[in-house]
């Protein structure tokens, strides 16, 4: 079972960024809206074709993705 059924990635839509299924609204955009002070309810009011569930799922998807992020330090030689 897909843990995030409302999140898809298609190389033909926004260069393959994860988006909310049935839209062109990326997970990144949801995070930007949240960081600018919008609530999930604000997002759903602004984009009525999104469900509260799909907006919440986008946040959960991003949280899980970032937990698994590996940072690699790259040093440049001058």
HELIX and SHEET records of a PDB file:
HELIX    1   1 UNK A   14  UNK A   16  5                                   3    
HELIX    2   2 UNK A   27  UNK A   35  1                                   9    
HELIX    3   3 UNK A   40  UNK A   46  1                                   7    
HELIX    4   4 UNK A   52  UNK A   67  1                                  16    
SHEET    1   A 2 UNK A   7  UNK A   8  0                                        
SHEET    2   A 2 UNK A  19  UNK A  20 -1                                        
END                                                                             
